[in-house]
Amino acid sequence: MPSLDRILEKLAVAQERLLRAADAIPADLWKTPPRKGCWSAAEVIAHVITIERTVIVVAGKILKKQPKQIPLLRRFRLPLAFAEIRLVRLKTPIPVDSATPG
C-alpha cells in the first residue's frame, strides 16, 4: 500500500501542474472549448472543484462513523492507474454561463 507521503506528493505535483496549465490559458479563451465536443478550461476547473468538494464531504462523513469490519478478500482494490485512464468521455453537468465574468 502506498505511504501517505507518496500520495500527498503526487497530489501536490498534480495540483501544481493543473495550476500552471490554467495560468497558461488567456482570459478571453477561458470559456472556449479547444474543439467541438471538448470541455473548456472553465468547465474542467468547475468539474475538478465539484469532485473535490464531493470527496471532502463524503470523506468527512466517513471519518465520523465507526469503522466497519470488512472481510480480508473484500479489502483489495484495483490500482489507482485504472482510475487515471480516461476511456469514457463525459459531458460536464455544470453549464458555464457566458454572461458571468471570469
C-alpha positions in Angstrom: 0.0 0.0 0.0 1.4 3.4 -0.9 2.5 5.6 2.0 0.7 8.8 2.8 3.7 10.9 2.0 3.8 9.5 -1.6 0.1 10.1 -2.0 0.5 13.7 -0.8 3.5 14.3 -3.0 1.6 13.0 -6.1 -1.4 15.3 -5.2 0.9 18.3 -4.8 2.6 17.7 -8.2 -0.8 17.2 -9.9 -2.1 20.4 -8.3 1.0 22.4 -9.4 0.6 21.1 -13.0 -3.1 21.9 -13.1 -2.4 25.5 -11.8 0.4 26.0 -14.3 -1.8 24.8 -17.2 -4.7 27.0 -16.1 -2.5 30.0 -15.8 -1.3 29.5 -19.4 -4.8 29.9 -20.8 -5.6 33.5 -21.9 -8.6 35.0 -20.1 -10.5 35.5 -23.4 -10.2 31.8 -24.2 -11.1 30.6 -20.7 -14.7 29.6 -21.6 -13.9 28.5 -25.2 -13.5 24.7 -25.8 -10.5 23.8 -27.9 -12.8 22.0 -30.4 -16.4 20.9 -30.7 -17.3 18.2 -28.1 -14.5 19.1 -25.7 -14.7 20.9 -22.4 -13.4 24.5 -22.0 -10.9 25.3 -19.3 -13.7 26.8 -17.2 -15.7 23.5 -17.4 -12.6 21.4 -16.5 -11.9 23.5 -13.4 -15.6 23.5 -12.4 -15.6 19.7 -12.7 -12.4 19.4 -10.6 -13.9 21.7 -7.9 -17.2 19.8 -7.8 -15.4 16.5 -7.5 -13.0 17.8 -4.8 -16.0 19.2 -2.7 -17.8 15.9 -3.0 -14.7 13.9 -1.9 -14.2 16.2 1.1 -17.9 16.0 2.2 -18.0 12.2 1.8 -14.6 11.7 3.5 -15.8 13.9 6.4 -18.9 11.7 6.8 -16.9 8.5 6.6 -14.4 9.7 9.3 -17.3 10.5 11.7 -18.5 6.9 11.6 -17.2 3.8 13.4 -15.1 1.7 11.0 -16.8 -1.3 9.5 -15.4 -4.8 9.8 -14.6 -5.9 6.2 -13.5 -9.4 5.3 -9.9 -9.7 4.0 -10.8 -10.6 0.4 -13.1 -7.5 0.1 -10.3 -5.2 1.1 -8.4 -5.5 -2.2 -8.9 -2.6 -4.7 -7.9 -2.0 -8.3 -4.8 0.0 -8.8 -5.2 3.8 -9.0 -3.8 3.7 -12.5 -7.2 2.3 -13.7 -8.9 5.4 -12.4 -6.4 7.7 -14.1 -7.2 6.2 -17.6 -9.9 8.1 -19.3 -11.7 5.7 -21.7 -15.1 7.2 -21.3 -15.7 10.8 -22.3 -18.2 12.7 -20.2 -20.1 15.9 -20.7 -20.0 18.5 -17.9 -23.0 18.6 -15.7 -22.3 22.2 -14.9 -23.3 24.7 -17.6 -20.9 27.6 -17.9 -22.8 30.8 -18.0 -21.1 33.0 -20.6 -22.7 36.1 -19.1 -20.7 35.9 -15.8 -17.2 37.4 -15.6 -14.4 35.1 -15.1 
